[in-house]
Amino acid sequence: MDENVLGTNICPKDFDTARRMHGRHFARYMLAAGHARGLRVLDAACGSGFGTAYIATAAESVLGLDLDKNLIDWSRKYFMGPNVRFEPHDLHEPINTSTPFDLVISFETLEHVRDPDQCLANFVDVLIERGTAIISVPN
């Protein structure tokens, strides 16, 4: 994927464009941000990173993971911050982290993976005891 493809409505460079072009999807991040205050958050399948960065406005820290290294590069370019980082990762593989997460979010992801059960198990493995997951799939 080149810069011309990434710099489209699919990959906004700011929150205003994200709200305008991805209203329903962005609304999920707005909902999750209300639950993320002061927490350590994992955004599994973060895509172009706009939602991860939005969560970071409320969270203690956020890690955005995505399989697509081009999207991770885009996220790093436009949405890095002091409490947000992005890493390429296949959600079917264990998520190695030294600190567990208080909240895992994953929006419009499970319908795209080959083994949703494995991905969900990996989410559970990195959550603190009694942690929360906010997950959405299309109707």
Salt bridges, closest charged atoms under 4 A:
GLU3 OE1 - LYS77 NZ 3.50
ASP16 OD1 - ARG19 NH1 3.17
GLU87 OE1 - ARG76 NH2 3.31
ASP90 OD1 - HIS92 ND1 2.83
ASP102 OD1 - ARG40 NH2 3.32
GLU108 OE2 - ARG28 NE 3.04
GLU111 OE2 - HIS112 NE2 3.38
